[in-house]
Amino acid sequence: MKHLALPPALLFLLLSGCRRESEPGSDEIRRAYIGPETHAVAEPSAAEKSRRACEARMREVLSEPEVPGVPALEAHRAAFLARAKAEPVLFVSEPRYSSEPASLTVRGYRQMLEGKNAWGVVEKILDESAPFPKQARDSILRDGYLYADQPELAYALVSLVSPHQLFGQDRIWIERGEHVLHAERKNGRFYYSDGPMEGERARFVLFDRAGAGEEPPPPLHRDLRTLRYALHFEAMKIGRVTDNHIVATLKYGKTWVPTVLATKGAHVELECETLDPGLVSEVANFRAVANRRERAVQSLRRSMLLELEEALPFDEPLHEYGFQLDGTLRRKWVTAYKHGRDRFAFNGDPYQVFDPRGRPLAPQVCVDFLTDTLERTCGTWFRPRGDTPGRVTGKLDFDALPGVDRLELRRVPGFVAFAKARPDWFEVLDDPERIPMGDRDAFLSYLERHASDFQPGDAVLIKGKTPWDANHVHFHSFFIYESDPVTGMPLVVVGNAGRPSLRSWETEIRRTPARSILHRIRFETSWLESVATLPPLEGVPPLAAGPE
């Protein structure tokens, strides 16, 4: 790619084997030939032969023609991806509008999308094209992709566009990364008919590709997220991208490994790596530890997605008189639940105890989303309607821990104090910079520089004044759901701020710009493994879209 032209330092790295971040390269030592060797030359080890063969293969790939890519997008990749829920793919060429003749209306819409008021334009297109989904589709999609190269447009597309607004057919496909999912129309909306999200409402994330009828044509993107979970690297520096290969250096701890990746369509897999024999065990150990961590985090994600599916209500009464009553409803709900009731009332408003499927609708404050997710991952949760009221108890039950006040645990400061008192369970990082989220460029730059401190499965706790209460500071908390395999940037967060939802950083920034990060809490892998239910990690499911 033109934007990925190899700088001299990177070219040296690619062709000179592995390097640790702290180790300078050493000059090659040569000596003059002074006669025949007096000892046998050792046969290279299998690892050394593999390294040399991969180095030769890398030279071949580096001589192949580059694809154009999207240099402008990659130049600001981390900040761009943080501003809209996106599948963090790599494009080999930029998606374009269809070359088929377009109506004057469609051409006008396309031109308007290049302007400043992206949100208003997208709303206008969807509203005026409601009876004509093909018109909306031709105006918005590029080569079938929900694509944008400007962050304001990206945010508008993900926030506003749904599949049913673009397709009048009864069946469609959605390609996300290397996964192709199918969806069918029911009651005017599309629902997945296969794959790990079967039965869920189909929603878009940025860089999805959608169509009807035949299966997708050859893609313009490469799936790097699935590759990351196969190889367990932290980040990557891309050197050269061709039609069928990617040359990159992958980061494992402090070691960068020059690597050749083979591509077939959107799928990317390891072809070879120039791994120095002395670092083979070190990289293998890093991968093993990362694999354990990813398996534990995936177990947490399953619980998070259950809470999204159940749409657990936020613990705030519909009507409050005189002062805030956040946290009140859960106690009322527990009383009604234990007495076998289907509903309860507070301040004259009715509330449901169960959802239509009989699942408990336990109200949550934001920090409850953290503790409920932990408990549910460990097998602890309320029984459904029809069973004896009470909780099934797994390997973690905060109510059963000696000296723990559950009411105090429902406050962010209380949960932080609890975590700091158990360093064998939690790693707490206090954020010294406290950059307001509304200072968007500085805040996102901070996240990119400290990406290793904010990884999937980590809890983030923020604090600051809010637009709805300028006189008091308020806490909020959420999990990091996913990160970018190239930069390591945390991308999607998940928590309960009204209802459980998956959000971009941009959504949090716009919601409460005066808040800043106060703490990051990481659950220790060994502890989580000892208490959590960890089913086998069989592949990586498509990125969940979830409600915003």
N, C-alpha and C positions, 0 to 999 in steps of 0.2 A: 504494500500500500504506500502511496506517496507520503501519507502522514506518518508512516511507520518506517521511513527510511532509516537504515542502520547507522547510528553515530559510531565513530571509531571505537569508543569505549565499549559499546555493546557488541560490536563485531568482534572485538578482542575477546570479550567474555564468551561469546558463542563458540568460538573456535579454539579456546584455550582451556576448556574443562571447567569443573566446578570451582567456585570461589566462595569463601565465607566473607561476610560483609566487612569483617575487621582485618582481613588478610590482604596485603598488597600483592600484586602479581610479581613473580620473581623472574629475572632475566634468565634466558637459556644459557647454560654454561657449555661452551664448546672447547675442545682441545685438539691440537694438531695431531695428525696421524704419525706415530713414531715407530710403527712396526706391527707385527702380527700380535693378536691377542694371546695372552698366556693362560687364559682361563675360559671355560665354556660360558657362552652367553645364555642366561636363563630364559626359558620359554615364557612368554607373557602369560599371565593368569587369564582365566576365562573372563573375569571382570574387565581386565585391561583390553582384551581382544574386543569385547563388546563396546567399550568406550571408543576405541579406535575406529571400529566399523561405523558407529553412529556419527563420529566426527566426519568421516568420509561421506556418509549419507547426507549430513547437514550441508556440506559444501555443494552437493548436487542440488538440493532443494533451494539453496540460496541463489543458484544460477537460473532458477525457473522464473518466468515472467510474473510480476506482481499483479494482484487485483487492485482496483482503484480504492476500494473502501470508502469510508466517510470521514476524511481527516478532521473536519470542523467538529464533528460530534466527539471523536476520540480525544481531541485536544482538551475537552472539558468534561470528560466522561463521568468522573465521580460526582461532581456537583449536579450535572444534568440528570443522572439516574436517581439521585436523592430527591428530586423534585416531583417525580411522578412514579406511581407503582409501575415497574417495568420488568420484563424478563431481560436480564443483563446479557444480551447476545452480542456478537461481533458481526457487523455487516461487511460483506465482501464487495458490495456495491450499493449505492443509494437507491432506495425504492422510488419509483417515479409514478406519476399519474398515468392512467391508461392512455394509449395512443389512439384509441378509437375516437371518432368524432364526438365531441361533447356539445351539448346544447349551450346556448348563450347563458342560461341560468347557471349551469354547472361551471362554466368558465368564470362567470362572475363570482360564484362562491369560492372557487379556488384562489382567485386573486384576493378576495377579502380575507382569506385565511392567512395571507402573508402580512396583514396589517397588525395593529397593536391590540385591538380589542378581541383577543382570541375567544374568550369565554362567551361574549355576546354574539360573535359570528357563529360559533358552533351551535349555540342555542337557536339562533335564527334559522340555520340550515335544517336542524332537526324539526323545528316547529313547522316551517313552510314545506318541508318534504315529507311530513307525516303520512300522507296518502301515497307517496312515491318513494319507497325505500331504495330503489335503484338510483334515484337522483341523489339521495343522501350518500349512498355508497360510493358513487362516482365522484362526488365532491370531496369526500373525506379520506377514503382509502387510497393508498399508493402501492401499486402492484399487490393489492390485497392486504397490505400491512396497515395497522393502526400506527402510523409513523408521524413523527414530528422532529424537527431539528431545532425548535425553539422551546424553552422550558414552559412558557406561558401556554402555548398551544398544547404541549404534552399534558399539562395538568388539566386543561379543559377537556381534552379528548377522553382521558381516563375517568374523569369525574362525571361526564355527561353522556357519553355514547354507550349504548347497549346493543347487543346483536340484533334484537327484534326491530330496531330502528333502521337497520341497514339491509335486512333481508326479508323478502316476502315469502320465501320458500318455507316448506315444512321441516326440512333437514339441512343442516349446515355442518361444516367442519371448522375447527379452530386449531391452528398450529401454534404451539407455545414451546419455544426451544426446539427440542427434537421430538416432542410428543404431538401427535395428531389426535385430537378429541372430536367426537361427534355429538351433536346436540339436536334435539327435536322440539318443535313448537308445542306448547301446552298452555292453553288459556292466554294466548297472546305473547308468551315469553318463551325463551329457549332454555331447555334443561339438558344437561349432559346425559347421553344415553349409553356411554361406555367409559372405561378408564377409572382411575382412582377417585374421581369426583362424580361418578354416576349418580344421577338423581338430584344433584345440586343445580341451582340456577346458574346459567352461563353468564359470565361477566368478562369484560376485556381487561387486560393490562397492556401497557404500552409495548409495542413491537410484536403483538400478536398478529397473526395472518389468518384471514377468514375467507371462506368461499362456500359455494354450494355446488352440488353435483359431483363432478369428478374429484379425485384426490388431488392434493396440492401439487403444482408444478415444482421444478427444482427451486430450492429456497435461495434467498439472497443473504441469509444469516448463518452463523455457526453457534451452536449451543455450548457455552463455556461453563455454565453452572453444573450441568451433569458431569462434565469432565472433572471439575473441581472435586466432586464427591467420589469420583472414581480414583483419583490420584492423591487427594488430601493435601494439596498445596494451599498456601495462604494468599498468594498474589502471583501475578505474572507480568513480565515485560515482553511485549510482542515485537519480534524482530522483522519477520517477513511473512506475508500471507499470499499464497498462490491458490489456484483453483482447487487443489487437492491436498494442500499441506499448510501447516503453520509452524514456523520456527520461533521459539520463545524460550525465555529463561523462567523457570518456576521456582518459587520461594518456599523452602522448607526450613522454618526457623531462621537461622542466620546463613543458611546455605542456598545459593542460587544455582540451579542445575540447568544447563543448556539442553533443550529438548526438541525433538522433531515430533509433531503431531500430524496424524493422517485424518483427513476429513472425507466423509461421504454424505452428501446432502448436508443437513444440519448437524449430523452426528460427528463428534470429534473424539479421537482415541489416541493413546500413546503408541507411537511407532518405535522410538528409541530415545535414549538419553545418554549424554556424555558424562556419566557419573564416575568420578575418580574412585578406584577400588577402596581407598582408605575411608571414603565417606559412605559406602554402601550401607553399612550397618546403622550409621547415624541417621540417614534419610529413612531407612526402613523403620527404625524406632519412632521417628517423628510421625510417619504415616500411621503406625499402629496406634499411637496416642490420639492422633487426630480422628482416626476411625472410631475409637471408643467415644470420643467427645461428640462426634456427629450422630452416633447412634442414640446417645442420651438426649441430645437436643431434639432429634426427630421424635422421640417419645414425648417430650414436652410439647412439641408442635401438635401432636395428635390431640392432646387435651385442650390446647388453645382453640383448635378448629372445632372441637365439640362445643365449646362455649360460644363460638361464633354462630354455629348452626342452631343452637338453642336460643340465641338472642337474649341472654340473661339481662334483665333490666338493671339500670343504674340505680343505686340506693339513694334516691332523692325524691321526696314526696312531690306529687304534682302541684300541690299548693303548700306554700310555707308562709307563715305569718310572723313577721317581726325579725326572724333570724333564720339562718340556714339549719336544716335538719338532716343533712347528709349522714347516712349511717343508721338512721332510725328504722327504716323499713325491714332490714334483715331480722332484727329482733322480733318485730311483729310477725314477719313471715314464719320464723322458726316456731313461734307459739302456735300459729294456725296449722302449720305442717304437722307438728307433733299431735295435735288434736284431730287430725284427719280431715281438716276442712279443705274446701276447694278454693276459697277466697277469704280475704280479710279486708278491712277498711281502715283508713287513716285520714284524719281531717276531712271526712266526708267523701273521700274518693275510694272506689273499689280497686282491689289488686288481686291478680290470680296467683294461686299457689303452684299450679302445674300448667304446662303448655298443653295444646290439644292432643299431643301424643302421650301425655301422662308424665312427662319429665319435669323434675323440680325446677321451678323458676326462682332460684335464690337470688335476691338483689345483691349487687356488688358495688362497693366503692372501688376506686382504682386499684388500691393495694390488695383488695380481695382477689382481683384477677390474678395477681402473683401467687398468693397463698393457695387459692382454689386450684390453680393450674398445677402447683407442686403436689398438693394432696391427691388430686385426681390422677396424676401421673403415677402416684404411688399406691393407687387403689382405694382411696378414701373419698366417698361422696354419698349424698343423700339417695335413699331408695326411691324408686318411682311410685306413682299412684297405684294402689292396689296391694303393695307390699306393706309389711309392718313399718310404720314410720320410724325413721332413725337413719343412722349413717352406717354404710358398710365401711369397716375400718381396715386400711391397708398398713403398709410399713411406715407411713408418716401420718400422724394426726396431731396437729398443733394443739388441739384441746387437751390431749393426754400428756403433753410435755410438762414436767414438774416446773412450777414457778413461772409459767407463761400465762399472761393475761391476754385472752383473745381480743378483748376490746382495745387494749393498747397496741396489739399487733395489727389492728385495722387502721392505725395511723402511720403515715410514712415515717416520721421520726422514730416511732416505736419499732417498726419493722427494721429500720437501719440499725438501731441499738441491738436488737435481737441478732441480726446478722453479724455485727462486729463482735459480739460475745461468743460467737461460734466460728472461729477461723478455720476449723477443720471441715466445716460445711460450706462456708461462704468466703469469697474474696471481695472485700469492699474497697473500692477506689474512690477517694474524694476528689472532685474536680476542682483544681485550684484556679482555673481561669474564669469560670462563670461568665462566658460570653452570652449575651442575650440572643435568643433564637431569632429575633427580629433583625439582628445584624447579620443577614443571611449569608453574605459572602464570607465573612470572618468565621461564622459558626460552621458552615459546611467545610471550609478549609481546615478548621480545627478537627472536625471528624475525620477528614481524609488523612491528615498528618498522624492522627492517633487511632487509626483504624484497628490496630491490634488490641486496643483497649475496649473496643465495642464490637463484640462478635455475636453471631446468632446464639440465642439462648440466654444472653445477658439481660439483666433487668436494669432499666435506666430510671432514675428518679429526678424530677425537675421541680423547680420552685420559682415563684415570682407572682407579681400582680397580674390580674386577668381583666379583660375588657368588661366583664360583668360585675367586677368588684375592685374598684381602683383604690380602695382604702386598706385592703388586707392582702397578704401574700397567701398563695394557695399551692399545695403540692399536687403532683400528678406522677403516675408511674406506669411503665409499660415494658414489654419485652422487645428485644431486637429479633425480628423474624428471619431475615435473610441479609446477605451481603453480596457485593460485586466480586466475582472471581478474579478480575483483573487488578483492581486497585485495593480490594479488601474493604471498601467503603460500606458501612451499614446502610441498607437501603429501605427496608420495610419494617415498620414497628407494629405491634399488636397489643391492644389493651382495651379497657372499658372506660370510655369517656362519654357515656350516654347510652351506649350499647357496645358489646364487643365488636371490634372492627380492625381490619388491616389498613394501615395508613402509610403514606409517604411522609418524609420529614417536612415536606412543604405544607401538608395539612396541619401538622402540629405548629409550624412556624406561623401560619396565618391565624390559627385559632388563638394562640397566646404568645405573641411576639416578645413580651417582657420576661417570660420565663427563661431560665438557664439550667444547665445540667448541674445537679448537686452531688449525686453519687452514681456510681455504676456498681452493680452487685453481680458477681459471677458465682454460679453454683459449682462447687468442686466436683470434678468428674467422678472420683472414687466414691464420694459420699452419695452422689446421685445414682450411681450404679448399684449401690448397696440397698437403696430403698425403692427405686423406680421399677416399673414393669417395662422391660426392654425387649420387645419382639424383634426378630431379625430385621436388619435394615436391607430390604430387597429393592435396590434401585432408588432413584430419587423421583418423587412425584412431581408433576408440573407445579409451578409456583401458584399458590392459591391466590385468587383475586379477592374474594370476600367483600363484604360491604365496606365502603369508605366511611 
